[in-house]
């Protein structure tokens, strides 16, 4: 580890807070479905409500990672806040 001070990036990077709500519902066949409406296409099934939520969170994180990777401005940090609706 160096004792030199860290240099700030030339890019203007900001902190980014991402908040999304997870809505769950039980299907007639007993499966659970979880949806994050704030991110189009994030919809997942699971045998339990928690499994459906975990699957939806995983998809959401993949979408966010893809957006960051393709972004021209890279945030300094990202905070994720998830809540059940």
N, CA, C and O atoms as a CHARMM CRD file, in Angstrom:
* protein
*
  340
    1    1 UNK  N      0.84300  -1.18300   0.00000 PROA 1      0.00000
    2    1 UNK  CA     0.00000   0.00000   0.00000 PROA 1      0.00000
    3    1 UNK  C      0.88100   1.23600   0.00000 PROA 1      0.00000
    4    1 UNK  O      1.84900   1.31600   0.75600 PROA 1      0.00000
    5    2 UNK  N      0.55700   2.16800  -0.81900 PROA 2      0.00000
    6    2 UNK  CA     1.35900   3.37800  -0.95100 PROA 2      0.00000
    7    2 UNK  C      0.90100   4.44100   0.03300 PROA 2      0.00000
    8    2 UNK  O     -0.27000   4.50200   0.40700 PROA 2      0.00000
    9    3 UNK  N      1.85300   5.28500   0.44900 PROA 3      0.00000
   10    3 UNK  CA     1.51400   6.40400   1.32800 PROA 3      0.00000
   11    3 UNK  C      1.11500   7.64000   0.53400 PROA 3      0.00000
   12    3 UNK  O      0.79400   8.67900   1.11200 PROA 3      0.00000
   13    4 UNK  N      1.13600   7.52900  -0.78400 PROA 4      0.00000
   14    4 UNK  CA     0.79200   8.67300  -1.62600 PROA 4      0.00000
   15    4 UNK  C     -0.70700   8.91600  -1.57000 PROA 4      0.00000
   16    4 UNK  O     -1.49200   7.97000  -1.51100 PROA 4      0.00000
   17    5 UNK  N     -1.10700  10.18600  -1.59000 PROA 5      0.00000
   18    5 UNK  CA    -2.54700  10.47800  -1.58300 PROA 5      0.00000
   19    5 UNK  C     -3.19000  10.00900  -2.88500 PROA 5      0.00000
   20    5 UNK  O     -2.56600  10.02600  -3.94600 PROA 5      0.00000
   21    6 UNK  N     -4.44200   9.59300  -2.78200 PROA 6      0.00000
   22    6 UNK  CA    -5.16800   9.14800  -3.96700 PROA 6      0.00000
   23    6 UNK  C     -5.58300  10.34900  -4.78900 PROA 6      0.00000
   24    6 UNK  O     -6.01400  11.36800  -4.24900 PROA 6      0.00000
   25    7 UNK  N     -5.45000  10.22400  -6.09000 PROA 7      0.00000
   26    7 UNK  CA    -5.84400  11.30600  -6.98600 PROA 7      0.00000
   27    7 UNK  C     -7.31700  11.14000  -7.34100 PROA 7      0.00000
   28    7 UNK  O     -7.81900  10.02600  -7.49600 PROA 7      0.00000
   29    8 UNK  N     -7.97500  12.24700  -7.46300 PROA 8      0.00000
   30    8 UNK  CA    -9.36900  12.21100  -7.88300 PROA 8      0.00000
   31    8 UNK  C     -9.43700  11.96200  -9.37800 PROA 8      0.00000
   32    8 UNK  O     -8.57300  12.39900 -10.13800 PROA 8      0.00000
   33    9 UNK  N    -10.46300  11.26400  -9.77900 PROA 9      0.00000
   34    9 UNK  CA   -10.67100  10.95900 -11.18300 PROA 9      0.00000
   35    9 UNK  C    -10.95800  12.23000 -11.96300 PROA 9      0.00000
   36    9 UNK  O    -11.53600  13.18100 -11.43500 PROA 9      0.00000
   37   10 UNK  N    -10.55200  12.23700 -13.21000 PROA 10     0.00000
   38   10 UNK  CA   -10.82800  13.37500 -14.07700 PROA 10     0.00000
   39   10 UNK  C    -12.31500  13.45200 -14.42400 PROA 10     0.00000
   40   10 UNK  O    -12.84000  14.53300 -14.69000 PROA 10     0.00000
   41   11 UNK  N    -12.98200  12.31100 -14.41900 PROA 11     0.00000
   42   11 UNK  CA   -14.41500  12.28700 -14.70000 PROA 11     0.00000
   43   11 UNK  C    -15.19900  12.78700 -13.49900 PROA 11     0.00000
   44   11 UNK  O    -14.76300  12.64400 -12.35700 PROA 11     0.00000
   45   12 UNK  N    -16.34300  13.36600 -13.76300 PROA 12     0.00000
   46   12 UNK  CA   -17.19000  13.78000 -12.64600 PROA 12     0.00000
   47   12 UNK  C    -18.04700  12.58600 -12.24900 PROA 12     0.00000
   48   12 UNK  O    -19.05300  12.28400 -12.89100 PROA 12     0.00000
   49   13 UNK  N    -17.64300  11.93000 -11.20700 PROA 13     0.00000
   50   13 UNK  CA   -18.37300  10.75500 -10.72600 PROA 13     0.00000
   51   13 UNK  C    -19.16900  11.13500  -9.49400 PROA 13     0.00000
   52   13 UNK  O    -18.68300  11.85200  -8.62000 PROA 13     0.00000
   53   14 UNK  N    -20.38800  10.65100  -9.43700 PROA 14     0.00000
   54   14 UNK  CA   -21.25300  10.93800  -8.30500 PROA 14     0.00000
   55   14 UNK  C    -21.65500   9.63900  -7.63200 PROA 14     0.00000
   56   14 UNK  O    -21.52200   8.55300  -8.19700 PROA 14     0.00000
   57   15 UNK  N    -22.14700   9.77800  -6.42000 PROA 15     0.00000
   58   15 UNK  CA   -22.75400   8.63200  -5.75300 PROA 15     0.00000
   59   15 UNK  C    -24.13300   8.42700  -6.35300 PROA 15     0.00000
   60   15 UNK  O    -24.81500   9.38800  -6.71000 PROA 15     0.00000
   61   16 UNK  N    -24.53000   7.20300  -6.46000 PROA 16     0.00000
   62   16 UNK  CA   -25.82500   6.90200  -7.05200 PROA 16     0.00000
   63   16 UNK  C    -26.60400   6.00600  -6.10600 PROA 16     0.00000
   64   16 UNK  O    -26.15900   4.90900  -5.76800 PROA 16     0.00000
   65   17 UNK  N    -27.77000   6.47800  -5.67900 PROA 17     0.00000
   66   17 UNK  CA   -28.66200   5.68100  -4.84400 PROA 17     0.00000
   67   17 UNK  C    -29.75000   5.09100  -5.72500 PROA 17     0.00000
   68   17 UNK  O    -30.45100   5.81300  -6.43400 PROA 17     0.00000
   69   18 UNK  N    -29.88100   3.79600  -5.67600 PROA 18     0.00000
   70   18 UNK  CA   -30.91900   3.10500  -6.43200 PROA 18     0.00000
   71   18 UNK  C    -31.90400   2.51900  -5.44500 PROA 18     0.00000
   72   18 UNK  O    -31.53100   1.74500  -4.56400 PROA 18     0.00000
   73   19 UNK  N    -33.15300   2.88900  -5.59400 PROA 19     0.00000
   74   19 UNK  CA   -34.20000   2.39200  -4.71100 PROA 19     0.00000
   75   19 UNK  C    -35.25200   1.71100  -5.56900 PROA 19     0.00000
   76   19 UNK  O    -35.71700   2.26500  -6.56500 PROA 19     0.00000
   77   20 UNK  N    -35.61200   0.52000  -5.17300 PROA 20     0.00000
   78   20 UNK  CA   -36.70900  -0.13000  -5.86100 PROA 20     0.00000
   79   20 UNK  C    -37.50600  -0.99100  -4.91100 PROA 20     0.00000
   80   20 UNK  O    -36.99100  -1.55200  -3.94400 PROA 20     0.00000
   81   21 UNK  N    -38.79200  -1.07200  -5.22800 PROA 21     0.00000
   82   21 UNK  CA   -39.72700  -1.85700  -4.42900 PROA 21     0.00000
   83   21 UNK  C    -39.99200  -3.18200  -5.12800 PROA 21     0.00000
   84   21 UNK  O    -40.10800  -3.24700  -6.35100 PROA 21     0.00000
   85   22 UNK  N    -40.08300  -4.21400  -4.34100 PROA 22     0.00000
   86   22 UNK  CA   -40.39100  -5.53400  -4.85300 PROA 22     0.00000
   87   22 UNK  C    -41.82800  -5.86000  -4.47700 PROA 22     0.00000
   88   22 UNK  O    -42.20100  -5.80700  -3.30500 PROA 22     0.00000
   89   23 UNK  N    -42.62500  -6.19500  -5.47300 PROA 23     0.00000
   90   23 UNK  CA   -44.00200  -6.60100  -5.23800 PROA 23     0.00000
   91   23 UNK  C    -44.08700  -8.10900  -5.44300 PROA 23     0.00000
   92   23 UNK  O    -43.56600  -8.63400  -6.42700 PROA 23     0.00000
   93   24 UNK  N    -44.73600  -8.80100  -4.52600 PROA 24     0.00000
   94   24 UNK  CA   -44.86900 -10.24500  -4.64500 PROA 24     0.00000
   95   24 UNK  C    -46.34300 -10.63600  -4.65000 PROA 24     0.00000
   96   24 UNK  O    -47.20900  -9.93500  -4.12500 PROA 24     0.00000
   97   25 UNK  N    -46.58000 -11.77600  -5.26400 PROA 25     0.00000
   98   25 UNK  CA   -47.93900 -12.30800  -5.32200 PROA 25     0.00000
   99   25 UNK  C    -47.82800 -13.82200  -5.47600 PROA 25     0.00000
  100   25 UNK  O    -46.84400 -14.33200  -6.01100 PROA 25     0.00000
  101   26 UNK  N    -48.82900 -14.51800  -5.01000 PROA 26     0.00000
  102   26 UNK  CA   -48.83200 -15.97800  -5.12500 PROA 26     0.00000
  103   26 UNK  C    -49.74300 -16.38500  -6.28200 PROA 26     0.00000
  104   26 UNK  O    -50.89400 -15.95800  -6.36200 PROA 26     0.00000
  105   27 UNK  N    -49.21400 -17.20700  -7.16400 PROA 27     0.00000
  106   27 UNK  CA   -49.96000 -17.69500  -8.31100 PROA 27     0.00000
  107   27 UNK  C    -50.92000 -18.81100  -7.88900 PROA 27     0.00000
  108   27 UNK  O    -50.77900 -19.36600  -6.79900 PROA 27     0.00000
  109   28 UNK  N    -51.88100 -19.13800  -8.73300 PROA 28     0.00000
  110   28 UNK  CA   -52.84800 -20.20100  -8.43500 PROA 28     0.00000
  111   28 UNK  C    -52.18800 -21.55800  -8.25000 PROA 28     0.00000
  112   28 UNK  O    -52.69400 -22.40100  -7.50900 PROA 28     0.00000
  113   29 UNK  N    -51.05100 -21.77500  -8.92600 PROA 29     0.00000
  114   29 UNK  CA   -50.36000 -23.06200  -8.82200 PROA 29     0.00000
  115   29 UNK  C    -49.42600 -23.14700  -7.61000 PROA 29     0.00000
  116   29 UNK  O    -48.73500 -24.15000  -7.42700 PROA 29     0.00000
  117   30 UNK  N    -49.40400 -22.09000  -6.78000 PROA 30     0.00000
  118   30 UNK  CA   -48.60100 -22.09900  -5.55600 PROA 30     0.00000
  119   30 UNK  C    -47.25400 -21.41600  -5.67300 PROA 30     0.00000
  120   30 UNK  O    -46.61900 -21.12500  -4.65900 PROA 30     0.00000
  121   31 UNK  N    -46.80400 -21.15400  -6.89500 PROA 31     0.00000
  122   31 UNK  CA   -45.52100 -20.45400  -7.06000 PROA 31     0.00000
  123   31 UNK  C    -45.67600 -18.99400  -6.66100 PROA 31     0.00000
  124   31 UNK  O    -46.76600 -18.42500  -6.71400 PROA 31     0.00000
  125   32 UNK  N    -44.55600 -18.40700  -6.26000 PROA 32     0.00000
  126   32 UNK  CA   -44.52500 -16.98300  -5.95100 PROA 32     0.00000
  127   32 UNK  C    -43.90300 -16.24500  -7.12300 PROA 32     0.00000
  128   32 UNK  O    -43.01000 -16.76100  -7.79500 PROA 32     0.00000
  129   33 UNK  N    -44.38400 -15.03500  -7.36100 PROA 33     0.00000
  130   33 UNK  CA   -43.82100 -14.17700  -8.39400 PROA 33     0.00000
  131   33 UNK  C    -43.41400 -12.86700  -7.73800 PROA 33     0.00000
  132   33 UNK  O    -44.14600 -12.32400  -6.91000 PROA 33     0.00000
  133   34 UNK  N    -42.25100 -12.36600  -8.10800 PROA 34     0.00000
  134   34 UNK  CA   -41.75500 -11.08700  -7.58500 PROA 34     0.00000
  135   34 UNK  C    -41.43300 -10.19000  -8.77200 PROA 34     0.00000
  136   34 UNK  O    -40.86100 -10.63300  -9.76700 PROA 34     0.00000
  137   35 UNK  N    -41.80900  -8.92600  -8.65000 PROA 35     0.00000
  138   35 UNK  CA   -41.58000  -7.97300  -9.73300 PROA 35     0.00000
  139   35 UNK  C    -41.01000  -6.68000  -9.16600 PROA 35     0.00000
  140   35 UNK  O    -41.43700  -6.20100  -8.11500 PROA 35     0.00000
  141   36 UNK  N    -40.04500  -6.13100  -9.87800 PROA 36     0.00000
  142   36 UNK  CA   -39.52800  -4.80100  -9.57800 PROA 36     0.00000
  143   36 UNK  C    -39.96200  -3.92200 -10.74000 PROA 36     0.00000
  144   36 UNK  O    -39.29700  -3.87400 -11.77500 PROA 36     0.00000
  145   37 UNK  N    -41.07600  -3.22900 -10.56600 PROA 37     0.00000
  146   37 UNK  CA   -41.69700  -2.45400 -11.64500 PROA 37     0.00000
  147   37 UNK  C    -40.82400  -1.29100 -12.10400 PROA 37     0.00000
  148   37 UNK  O    -40.95200  -0.83600 -13.24100 PROA 37     0.00000
  149   38 UNK  N    -39.93200  -0.80100 -11.23100 PROA 38     0.00000
  150   38 UNK  CA   -39.06800   0.32800 -11.58600 PROA 38     0.00000
  151   38 UNK  C    -38.03000  -0.03700 -12.64200 PROA 38     0.00000
  152   38 UNK  O    -37.45400   0.84300 -13.28200 PROA 38     0.00000
  153   39 UNK  N    -37.79100  -1.33600 -12.82600 PROA 39     0.00000
  154   39 UNK  CA   -36.83200  -1.79800 -13.82300 PROA 39     0.00000
  155   39 UNK  C    -37.59200  -2.73000 -14.76600 PROA 39     0.00000
  156   39 UNK  O    -37.86300  -3.87800 -14.41400 PROA 39     0.00000
  157   40 UNK  N    -37.93600  -2.24800 -15.95600 PROA 40     0.00000
  158   40 UNK  CA   -38.73400  -3.05500 -16.87900 PROA 40     0.00000
  159   40 UNK  C    -38.12300  -4.43600 -17.13300 PROA 40     0.00000
  160   40 UNK  O    -36.92200  -4.56900 -17.36800 PROA 40     0.00000
  161   41 UNK  N    -38.97000  -5.44400 -17.07900 PROA 41     0.00000
  162   41 UNK  CA   -38.52900  -6.79900 -17.35800 PROA 41     0.00000
  163   41 UNK  C    -38.03800  -7.58800 -16.16400 PROA 41     0.00000
  164   41 UNK  O    -37.72300  -8.77100 -16.29300 PROA 41     0.00000
  165   42 UNK  N    -37.96800  -6.95500 -14.99900 PROA 42     0.00000
  166   42 UNK  CA   -37.48500  -7.67500 -13.81100 PROA 42     0.00000
  167   42 UNK  C    -38.67400  -8.33900 -13.13600 PROA 42     0.00000
  168   42 UNK  O    -39.44200  -7.71900 -12.40100 PROA 42     0.00000
  169   43 UNK  N    -38.78800  -9.63100 -13.42100 PROA 43     0.00000
  170   43 UNK  CA   -39.88700 -10.44500 -12.94700 PROA 43     0.00000
  171   43 UNK  C    -39.32900 -11.84900 -12.74200 PROA 43     0.00000
  172   43 UNK  O    -38.66200 -12.38300 -13.62800 PROA 43     0.00000
  173   44 UNK  N    -39.59300 -12.44700 -11.59300 PROA 44     0.00000
  174   44 UNK  CA   -39.01800 -13.75900 -11.30700 PROA 44     0.00000
  175   44 UNK  C    -39.96700 -14.59500 -10.46900 PROA 44     0.00000
  176   44 UNK  O    -40.75500 -14.07700  -9.67800 PROA 44     0.00000
  177   45 UNK  N    -39.87200 -15.89900 -10.66500 PROA 45     0.00000
  178   45 UNK  CA   -40.65500 -16.86600  -9.90500 PROA 45     0.00000
  179   45 UNK  C    -39.77900 -17.56900  -8.86900 PROA 45     0.00000
  180   45 UNK  O    -38.55300 -17.59000  -8.97900 PROA 45     0.00000
  181   46 UNK  N    -40.43700 -18.14100  -7.86600 PROA 46     0.00000
  182   46 UNK  CA   -39.75500 -18.96000  -6.87900 PROA 46     0.00000
  183   46 UNK  C    -40.74900 -19.86400  -6.17200 PROA 46     0.00000
  184   46 UNK  O    -41.95400 -19.61300  -6.18900 PROA 46     0.00000
  185   47 UNK  N    -40.23200 -20.91900  -5.54900 PROA 47     0.00000
  186   47 UNK  CA   -41.11400 -21.82100  -4.78700 PROA 47     0.00000
  187   47 UNK  C    -41.63400 -21.13900  -3.53500 PROA 47     0.00000
  188   47 UNK  O    -42.73500 -21.42800  -3.06700 PROA 47     0.00000
  189   48 UNK  N    -40.81900 -20.21600  -2.98900 PROA 48     0.00000
  190   48 UNK  CA   -41.21600 -19.44900  -1.80500 PROA 48     0.00000
  191   48 UNK  C    -41.16000 -17.95900  -2.14800 PROA 48     0.00000
  192   48 UNK  O    -40.57800 -17.56000  -3.15600 PROA 48     0.00000
  193   49 UNK  N    -41.76900 -17.15900  -1.29800 PROA 49     0.00000
  194   49 UNK  CA   -41.73900 -15.71100  -1.51600 PROA 49     0.00000
  195   49 UNK  C    -40.30000 -15.19200  -1.47600 PROA 49     0.00000
  196   49 UNK  O    -39.90900 -14.37500  -2.30900 PROA 49     0.00000
  197   50 UNK  N    -39.51600 -15.66800  -0.50800 PROA 50     0.00000
  198   50 UNK  CA   -38.12700 -15.21700  -0.40000 PROA 50     0.00000
  199   50 UNK  C    -37.30400 -15.61500  -1.61400 PROA 50     0.00000
  200   50 UNK  O    -36.47400 -14.83400  -2.08100 PROA 50     0.00000
  201   51 UNK  N    -37.52100 -16.81200  -2.12700 PROA 51     0.00000
  202   51 UNK  CA   -36.78600 -17.25700  -3.31000 PROA 51     0.00000
  203   51 UNK  C    -37.15100 -16.38800  -4.52300 PROA 51     0.00000
  204   51 UNK  O    -36.27500 -16.02600  -5.30900 PROA 51     0.00000
  205   52 UNK  N    -38.41700 -16.05800  -4.67500 PROA 52     0.00000
  206   52 UNK  CA   -38.84900 -15.19600  -5.77800 PROA 52     0.00000
  207   52 UNK  C    -38.19800 -13.81500  -5.65800 PROA 52     0.00000
  208   52 UNK  O    -37.73300 -13.25700  -6.65200 PROA 52     0.00000
  209   53 UNK  N    -38.16600 -13.26400  -4.43300 PROA 53     0.00000
  210   53 UNK  CA   -37.52600 -11.96200  -4.21700 PROA 53     0.00000
  211   53 UNK  C    -36.04500 -12.03100  -4.54400 PROA 53     0.00000
  212   53 UNK  O    -35.51500 -11.14400  -5.21300 PROA 53     0.00000
  213   54 UNK  N    -35.37200 -13.07400  -4.08000 PROA 54     0.00000
  214   54 UNK  CA   -33.93900 -13.21500  -4.33900 PROA 54     0.00000
  215   54 UNK  C    -33.67200 -13.29700  -5.83700 PROA 54     0.00000
  216   54 UNK  O    -32.72300 -12.69000  -6.33300 PROA 54     0.00000
  217   55 UNK  N    -34.49900 -14.03900  -6.55400 PROA 55     0.00000
  218   55 UNK  CA   -34.34000 -14.15200  -8.00200 PROA 55     0.00000
  219   55 UNK  C    -34.55200 -12.80500  -8.69200 PROA 55     0.00000
  220   55 UNK  O    -33.82700 -12.46200  -9.62600 PROA 55     0.00000
  221   56 UNK  N    -35.54000 -12.04600  -8.23400 PROA 56     0.00000
  222   56 UNK  CA   -35.80000 -10.71900  -8.80500 PROA 56     0.00000
  223   56 UNK  C    -34.64100  -9.76900  -8.51200 PROA 56     0.00000
  224   56 UNK  O    -34.22000  -9.01800  -9.39200 PROA 56     0.00000
  225   57 UNK  N    -34.12200  -9.79600  -7.28000 PROA 57     0.00000
  226   57 UNK  CA   -32.96400  -8.94900  -6.94400 PROA 57     0.00000
  227   57 UNK  C    -31.77200  -9.28800  -7.82900 PROA 57     0.00000
  228   57 UNK  O    -31.07000  -8.38800  -8.29100 PROA 57     0.00000
  229   58 UNK  N    -31.53700 -10.57300  -8.07000 PROA 58     0.00000
  230   58 UNK  CA   -30.40200 -10.99600  -8.89900 PROA 58     0.00000
  231   58 UNK  C    -30.54500 -10.46000 -10.32200 PROA 58     0.00000
  232   58 UNK  O    -29.57200  -9.99100 -10.91300 PROA 58     0.00000
  233   59 UNK  N    -31.75700 -10.53000 -10.87000 PROA 59     0.00000
  234   59 UNK  CA   -31.98500  -9.99800 -12.21600 PROA 59     0.00000
  235   59 UNK  C    -31.77400  -8.49200 -12.22700 PROA 59     0.00000
  236   59 UNK  O    -31.14400  -7.96000 -13.14100 PROA 59     0.00000
  237   60 UNK  N    -32.29600  -7.80000 -11.21900 PROA 60     0.00000
  238   60 UNK  CA   -32.13800  -6.34500 -11.14000 PROA 60     0.00000
  239   60 UNK  C    -30.67100  -5.95500 -11.08300 PROA 60     0.00000
  240   60 UNK  O    -30.25600  -5.00600 -11.74800 PROA 60     0.00000
  241   61 UNK  N    -29.88600  -6.67400 -10.30000 PROA 61     0.00000
  242   61 UNK  CA   -28.46100  -6.36800 -10.20000 PROA 61     0.00000
  243   61 UNK  C    -27.74400  -6.59400 -11.52900 PROA 61     0.00000
  244   61 UNK  O    -26.83100  -5.84400 -11.87400 PROA 61     0.00000
  245   62 UNK  N    -28.14900  -7.61500 -12.27200 PROA 62     0.00000
  246   62 UNK  CA   -27.55700  -7.84000 -13.59600 PROA 62     0.00000
  247   62 UNK  C    -27.88200  -6.69100 -14.54300 PROA 62     0.00000
  248   62 UNK  O    -27.02400  -6.24900 -15.30800 PROA 62     0.00000
  249   63 UNK  N    -29.12800  -6.20800 -14.49100 PROA 63     0.00000
  250   63 UNK  CA   -29.52900  -5.07700 -15.33600 PROA 63     0.00000
  251   63 UNK  C    -28.73400  -3.83700 -14.95800 PROA 63     0.00000
  252   63 UNK  O    -28.23800  -3.12800 -15.83300 PROA 63     0.00000
  253   64 UNK  N    -28.60900  -3.57000 -13.65800 PROA 64     0.00000
  254   64 UNK  CA   -27.85300  -2.40200 -13.19300 PROA 64     0.00000
  255   64 UNK  C    -26.38700  -2.51800 -13.59900 PROA 64     0.00000
  256   64 UNK  O    -25.79200  -1.53900 -14.05000 PROA 64     0.00000
  257   65 UNK  N    -25.79900  -3.70200 -13.44300 PROA 65     0.00000
  258   65 UNK  CA   -24.39900  -3.90500 -13.83100 PROA 65     0.00000
  259   65 UNK  C    -24.21500  -3.64400 -15.32100 PROA 65     0.00000
  260   65 UNK  O    -23.22600  -3.03300 -15.72600 PROA 65     0.00000
  261   66 UNK  N    -25.14900  -4.09700 -16.13000 PROA 66     0.00000
  262   66 UNK  CA   -25.06500  -3.86800 -17.57100 PROA 66     0.00000
  263   66 UNK  C    -25.13900  -2.38100 -17.88300 PROA 66     0.00000
  264   66 UNK  O    -24.40600  -1.88700 -18.74000 PROA 66     0.00000
  265   67 UNK  N    -26.02000  -1.66500 -17.19500 PROA 67     0.00000
  266   67 UNK  CA   -26.14700  -0.21400 -17.40900 PROA 67     0.00000
  267   67 UNK  C    -24.86200   0.51200 -17.01900 PROA 67     0.00000
  268   67 UNK  O    -24.42100   1.41600 -17.73000 PROA 67     0.00000
  269   68 UNK  N    -24.26000   0.12500 -15.90000 PROA 68     0.00000
  270   68 UNK  CA   -23.01600   0.76500 -15.45100 PROA 68     0.00000
  271   68 UNK  C    -21.90000   0.48000 -16.45300 PROA 68     0.00000
  272   68 UNK  O    -21.12800   1.37100 -16.80800 PROA 68     0.00000
  273   69 UNK  N    -21.82400  -0.76600 -16.90200 PROA 69     0.00000
  274   69 UNK  CA   -20.77800  -1.15400 -17.84000 PROA 69     0.00000
  275   69 UNK  C    -20.86400  -0.36000 -19.14200 PROA 69     0.00000
  276   69 UNK  O    -19.83800  -0.02700 -19.73400 PROA 69     0.00000
  277   70 UNK  N    -22.07600  -0.05700 -19.58700 PROA 70     0.00000
  278   70 UNK  CA   -22.27100   0.66200 -20.84600 PROA 70     0.00000
  279   70 UNK  C    -22.29400   2.17600 -20.67200 PROA 70     0.00000
  280   70 UNK  O    -22.33300   2.90800 -21.66100 PROA 70     0.00000
  281   71 UNK  N    -22.27100   2.65400 -19.43900 PROA 71     0.00000
  282   71 UNK  CA   -22.36400   4.08100 -19.14700 PROA 71     0.00000
  283   71 UNK  C    -21.05400   4.80000 -19.45600 PROA 71     0.00000
  284   71 UNK  O    -19.97000   4.23000 -19.32700 PROA 71     0.00000
  285   72 UNK  N    -21.17300   6.04400 -19.86100 PROA 72     0.00000
  286   72 UNK  CA   -19.98800   6.86600 -20.09000 PROA 72     0.00000
  287   72 UNK  C    -19.52300   7.52800 -18.79200 PROA 72     0.00000
  288   72 UNK  O    -18.35500   7.89800 -18.66600 PROA 72     0.00000
  289   73 UNK  N    -20.42900   7.67500 -17.83400 PROA 73     0.00000
  290   73 UNK  CA   -20.09300   8.25600 -16.54300 PROA 73     0.00000
  291   73 UNK  C    -20.21900   7.16100 -15.49400 PROA 73     0.00000
  292   73 UNK  O    -21.30500   6.63200 -15.25900 PROA 73     0.00000
  293   74 UNK  N    -19.11300   6.83300 -14.87700 PROA 74     0.00000
  294   74 UNK  CA   -19.09100   5.76200 -13.89500 PROA 74     0.00000
  295   74 UNK  C    -19.28900   6.35800 -12.50900 PROA 74     0.00000
  296   74 UNK  O    -18.51500   7.22400 -12.10300 PROA 74     0.00000
  297   75 UNK  N    -20.30600   5.91600 -11.77200 PROA 75     0.00000
  298   75 UNK  CA   -20.51000   6.45000 -10.42400 PROA 75     0.00000
  299   75 UNK  C    -19.39000   6.02100  -9.49800 PROA 75     0.00000
  300   75 UNK  O    -18.81800   4.94100  -9.65000 PROA 75     0.00000
  301   76 UNK  N    -19.08600   6.88100  -8.53700 PROA 76     0.00000
  302   76 UNK  CA   -18.05800   6.57800  -7.54400 PROA 76     0.00000
  303   76 UNK  C    -18.50700   5.42900  -6.65200 PROA 76     0.00000
  304   76 UNK  O    -17.70600   4.58100  -6.25900 PROA 76     0.00000
  305   77 UNK  N    -19.79300   5.41500  -6.34200 PROA 77     0.00000
  306   77 UNK  CA   -20.35400   4.32700  -5.54900 PROA 77     0.00000
  307   77 UNK  C    -21.83600   4.20100  -5.87700 PROA 77     0.00000
  308   77 UNK  O    -22.47000   5.13400  -6.37000 PROA 77     0.00000
  309   78 UNK  N    -22.35800   3.03200  -5.59100 PROA 78     0.00000
  310   78 UNK  CA   -23.77400   2.74700  -5.80500 PROA 78     0.00000
  311   78 UNK  C    -24.34100   2.17200  -4.52900 PROA 78     0.00000
  312   78 UNK  O    -23.76700   1.24300  -3.96200 PROA 78     0.00000
  313   79 UNK  N    -25.45700   2.70700  -4.06400 PROA 79     0.00000
  314   79 UNK  CA   -26.15900   2.17500  -2.91200 PROA 79     0.00000
  315   79 UNK  C    -27.48100   1.60300  -3.38000 PROA 79     0.00000
  316   79 UNK  O    -28.22500   2.25800  -4.11000 PROA 79     0.00000
  317   80 UNK  N    -27.77200   0.38800  -2.96200 PROA 80     0.00000
  318   80 UNK  CA   -29.02800  -0.25000  -3.31400 PROA 80     0.00000
  319   80 UNK  C    -29.91100  -0.33000  -2.09500 PROA 80     0.00000
  320   80 UNK  O    -29.47400  -0.77400  -1.03300 PROA 80     0.00000
  321   81 UNK  N    -31.13900   0.09100  -2.23600 PROA 81     0.00000
  322   81 UNK  CA   -32.10000   0.01800  -1.15300 PROA 81     0.00000
  323   81 UNK  C    -33.32400  -0.71800  -1.69100 PROA 81     0.00000
  324   81 UNK  O    -33.98500  -0.24000  -2.61400 PROA 81     0.00000
  325   82 UNK  N    -33.61900  -1.85300  -1.12800 PROA 82     0.00000
  326   82 UNK  CA   -34.72700  -2.67700  -1.58000 PROA 82     0.00000
  327   82 UNK  C    -35.78400  -2.73000  -0.48900 PROA 82     0.00000
  328   82 UNK  O    -35.46900  -2.82700   0.69700 PROA 82     0.00000
  329   83 UNK  N    -37.03100  -2.66500  -0.90500 PROA 83     0.00000
  330   83 UNK  CA   -38.12600  -2.74200   0.05600 PROA 83     0.00000
  331   83 UNK  C    -39.25800  -3.53600  -0.55400 PROA 83     0.00000
  332   83 UNK  O    -39.48600  -3.47800  -1.76200 PROA 83     0.00000
  333   84 UNK  N    -39.95500  -4.26500   0.26200 PROA 84     0.00000
  334   84 UNK  CA   -41.12900  -4.99300  -0.21300 PROA 84     0.00000
  335   84 UNK  C    -42.32900  -4.08400  -0.14700 PROA 84     0.00000
  336   84 UNK  O    -42.53200  -3.34600   0.81800 PROA 84     0.00000
  337   85 UNK  N    -43.10900  -4.15600  -1.18600 PROA 85     0.00000
  338   85 UNK  CA   -44.30800  -3.30700  -1.23300 PROA 85     0.00000
  339   85 UNK  C    -45.47100  -4.01600  -0.58800 PROA 85     0.00000
  340   85 UNK  O    -46.57200  -3.46700  -0.52800 PROA 85     0.00000
